[in-house]
Amino acid sequence: MKNTVKLLALAATMTVASAASAQQEAGTWLGTLGVNKITPKVESGDVSAPALPGTKTDVGADTKPRFTVGYMLTNNISAELDLGLPYKHDLYGAGAINGTGKLATAEVLPPTAFIQYRFLKPDSLVRPYVGLGITYAMFQKERGSGQLTAVLNTGGPAATFKLDDKWAASFQIGGTVKINEKWYLDASVIKTKLKTQAHYSTGQVQDVRLDPLAVNVSVGYAFKGW
């Protein structure tokens, strides 16, 4: 009888320990802070006439801090909001004007909401996950250079432009590695299907598919309640 009681007590202790170590179980809040590199995978349309046929654009990468807030809806399903600072991208001549150098800069703030599925059990050391989300790309501070004016409005006033804000679908694959009961490492890759249109002060327009790829690494903290 005493042995039975001891076994039951041991089992209860192990159950409590297992529950305490369930870092990402239902009802848990998740917060991360890290860095994110966004690299656009550009498919540029031509600037409309009277620009030189084949006048295209390429876009450079940028790296900024990234923070997220998430909540475990169930032991395997979570909701996450990705936030951060605006990314500043350089725009370069491509196609018929390849080699003309930097034409402009533009900033974009892309908050994204994800629904994620996390594999394995909440107390697993490693938890892979996939996510499906929606991004709202907000463009700001678009600034043209002298090169942009030379290409679009030679001899005229400085050329300016505006990029359309757009909704886009985002796809995520990542994983977490547990450090202790509260802290963990998080890394993911996010692909966003984003297309926008540039409107130039010269009256010309240009369709640009950006389709950025984001790669990020963060440190996370898990907690119950506020």
C-alpha positions as CSV (number, residue, x, y, z in Angstrom):
1,M,0.0,0.0,0.0
2,K,2.8,2.4,0.9
3,N,4.5,1.6,-2.4
4,T,1.3,2.4,-4.2
5,V,1.0,5.7,-2.4
6,K,4.6,6.5,-3.3
7,L,4.0,5.7,-6.9
8,L,0.9,7.8,-7.1
9,A,2.8,10.7,-5.4
10,L,5.6,10.4,-7.9
11,A,3.2,10.3,-10.8
12,A,1.5,13.4,-9.5
13,T,4.8,15.2,-9.1
14,M,5.8,14.3,-12.7
15,T,2.5,15.5,-14.0
16,V,2.9,18.9,-12.2
17,A,6.4,19.2,-13.5
18,S,5.3,18.4,-17.0
19,A,2.5,21.0,-16.9
20,A,4.9,23.6,-15.5
21,S,7.2,23.0,-18.5
22,A,4.5,23.3,-21.1
23,Q,5.8,26.6,-22.4
24,Q,3.4,27.0,-25.3
25,E,0.2,25.6,-24.1
26,A,-3.3,27.1,-24.6
27,G,-3.7,30.4,-22.8
28,T,0.0,31.4,-23.1
29,W,1.1,34.8,-24.3
30,L,4.3,34.8,-26.5
31,G,6.5,37.8,-27.1
32,T,9.6,38.0,-29.2
33,L,12.3,40.6,-30.1
34,G,14.9,40.1,-32.8
35,V,16.1,41.2,-36.3
36,N,14.5,40.7,-39.7
37,K,16.0,41.0,-43.1
38,I,13.6,41.7,-46.0
39,T,14.8,41.0,-49.5
40,P,12.4,41.9,-52.3
41,K,12.2,39.4,-55.2
42,V,11.3,42.0,-57.9
43,E,9.5,41.5,-61.1
44,S,9.3,45.0,-62.6
45,G,6.9,46.2,-65.2
46,D,8.0,49.0,-67.6
47,V,7.4,52.7,-66.8
48,S,4.6,53.8,-69.1
49,A,5.3,56.0,-72.2
50,P,7.0,58.3,-73.0
51,A,9.8,56.5,-70.9
52,L,12.4,54.5,-72.8
53,P,10.9,51.0,-73.5
54,G,12.2,48.5,-70.9
55,T,12.6,51.1,-68.1
56,K,12.4,48.9,-65.0
57,T,13.1,49.0,-61.3
58,D,15.0,46.9,-58.9
59,V,14.8,47.1,-55.1
60,G,17.5,46.5,-52.4
61,A,17.2,44.7,-49.1
62,D,17.0,46.1,-45.6
63,T,17.3,44.8,-42.0
64,K,15.5,46.1,-39.0
65,P,14.4,45.1,-35.5
66,R,11.2,43.0,-35.3
67,F,8.9,42.3,-32.4
68,T,5.9,40.0,-32.2
69,V,3.0,39.4,-29.8
70,G,1.3,36.0,-29.9
71,Y,-1.3,34.0,-28.0
72,M,-1.9,30.3,-27.9
73,L,-5.5,29.7,-28.8
74,T,-5.1,26.0,-28.2
75,N,-2.1,23.8,-27.6
76,N,-1.3,23.8,-31.3
77,I,-3.0,26.9,-32.8
78,S,-1.7,30.4,-32.2
79,A,-2.4,33.9,-33.3
80,E,0.6,36.3,-33.9
81,L,1.0,40.0,-34.8
82,D,4.3,41.0,-36.3
83,L,5.4,44.6,-35.8
84,G,8.5,46.7,-36.2
85,L,10.1,49.8,-37.6
86,P,9.7,51.0,-41.2
87,Y,12.1,49.3,-43.6
88,K,14.0,51.7,-45.9
89,H,14.7,50.3,-49.4
90,D,16.9,51.7,-52.2
91,L,15.4,51.6,-55.7
92,Y,17.8,51.1,-58.7
93,G,17.5,51.3,-62.5
94,A,17.0,48.0,-64.2
95,G,16.2,46.7,-67.7
96,A,17.0,49.4,-70.3
97,I,18.4,51.7,-67.6
98,N,20.4,49.1,-65.8
99,G,23.6,50.8,-64.4
100,T,22.1,54.2,-63.9
101,G,22.5,53.8,-60.1
102,K,20.1,54.6,-57.3
103,L,16.9,56.3,-58.5
104,A,15.1,56.7,-55.2
105,T,14.4,55.5,-51.7
106,A,11.2,54.4,-50.0
107,E,10.1,53.2,-46.6
108,V,7.5,50.5,-46.0
109,L,5.8,49.5,-42.7
110,P,4.4,46.0,-43.1
111,P,2.4,44.9,-40.0
112,T,1.3,41.2,-40.4
113,A,-1.2,39.1,-38.6
114,F,-0.7,35.3,-38.6
115,I,-2.7,32.2,-37.7
116,Q,-0.1,29.5,-36.9
117,Y,-0.1,25.8,-36.4
118,R,2.6,24.5,-34.0
119,F,3.6,20.9,-34.3
120,L,4.4,18.6,-31.4
121,K,3.5,19.0,-27.8
122,P,3.6,22.3,-25.8
123,D,6.5,21.0,-23.6
124,S,8.6,19.9,-26.6
125,L,12.2,21.2,-26.8
126,V,11.8,22.1,-30.5
127,R,8.4,23.1,-32.0
128,P,8.2,23.6,-35.8
129,Y,5.3,25.8,-37.0
130,V,3.7,27.1,-40.2
131,G,1.6,30.2,-40.6
132,L,-0.8,31.9,-42.9
133,G,-1.2,35.6,-42.6
134,I,-2.2,38.9,-44.1
135,T,0.1,41.9,-44.5
136,Y,-0.8,45.6,-45.0
137,A,2.2,47.3,-46.7
138,M,2.2,51.0,-46.0
139,F,4.6,53.0,-48.1
140,Q,6.0,56.3,-47.0
141,K,8.8,58.9,-47.5
142,E,9.3,58.1,-51.2
143,R,12.1,60.3,-52.4
144,G,13.5,60.5,-55.9
145,S,17.1,61.3,-56.8
146,G,18.6,63.4,-59.5
147,Q,19.0,60.2,-61.5
148,L,15.2,59.6,-61.4
149,T,14.7,63.1,-62.8
150,A,17.3,62.5,-65.5
151,V,15.5,59.3,-66.6
152,L,11.9,60.6,-66.5
153,N,12.0,64.3,-66.8
154,T,15.3,65.4,-68.3
155,G,15.8,69.2,-68.0
156,G,12.5,69.5,-66.1
157,P,11.5,69.8,-62.4
158,A,12.6,67.2,-60.0
159,A,10.6,63.9,-60.5
160,T,8.7,62.5,-57.5
161,F,6.6,59.4,-57.0
162,K,4.1,57.6,-54.7
163,L,3.7,53.9,-54.1
164,D,0.2,52.5,-53.5
165,D,-0.5,50.9,-50.1
166,K,-1.6,47.2,-50.5
167,W,-2.9,44.2,-48.8
168,A,-1.0,40.9,-49.4
169,A,-1.0,37.3,-48.4
170,S,2.0,36.0,-46.3
171,F,3.2,32.5,-45.8
172,Q,5.5,31.5,-42.9
173,I,7.6,28.5,-41.8
174,G,9.6,28.5,-38.6
175,G,10.4,26.9,-35.3
176,T,11.2,27.5,-31.7
177,V,13.8,26.1,-29.4
178,K,13.1,26.1,-25.7
179,I,15.8,27.6,-23.4
180,N,14.1,27.2,-20.1
181,E,10.5,27.5,-18.7
182,K,10.0,31.0,-19.9
183,W,12.6,31.8,-22.6
184,Y,13.0,30.4,-26.1
185,L,14.6,31.1,-29.5
186,D,12.5,31.7,-32.6
187,A,13.4,31.7,-36.2
188,S,11.2,31.9,-39.3
189,V,11.1,32.6,-43.0
190,I,8.2,34.6,-44.4
191,K,7.2,35.0,-48.1
192,T,4.7,37.8,-49.0
193,K,3.0,38.0,-52.4
194,L,3.0,41.8,-52.8
195,K,2.3,43.9,-55.9
196,T,2.1,47.7,-56.0
197,Q,2.0,50.5,-58.5
198,A,4.2,53.6,-58.6
199,H,2.7,56.9,-59.7
200,Y,5.2,59.5,-61.0
201,S,4.8,63.3,-61.0
202,T,5.4,63.1,-64.7
203,G,2.1,61.3,-65.1
204,Q,3.7,57.9,-65.8
205,V,2.9,54.7,-63.9
206,Q,4.7,51.5,-63.2
207,D,3.5,48.1,-61.9
208,V,6.0,46.4,-59.6
209,R,5.7,42.9,-58.0
210,L,7.9,43.0,-54.9
211,D,7.2,39.5,-53.4
212,P,9.6,40.0,-50.5
213,L,11.3,37.2,-48.6
214,A,11.9,37.9,-44.9
215,V,14.3,35.9,-42.7
216,N,14.3,36.6,-38.9
217,V,15.8,35.4,-35.7
218,S,14.4,36.4,-32.3
219,V,14.5,35.7,-28.5
220,G,11.1,34.9,-27.1
221,Y,9.4,35.0,-23.7
222,A,6.3,33.0,-22.7
223,F,3.9,33.9,-19.9
224,K,0.4,33.4,-18.6
225,G,-1.8,36.4,-18.1
226,W,-0.6,40.0,-17.9
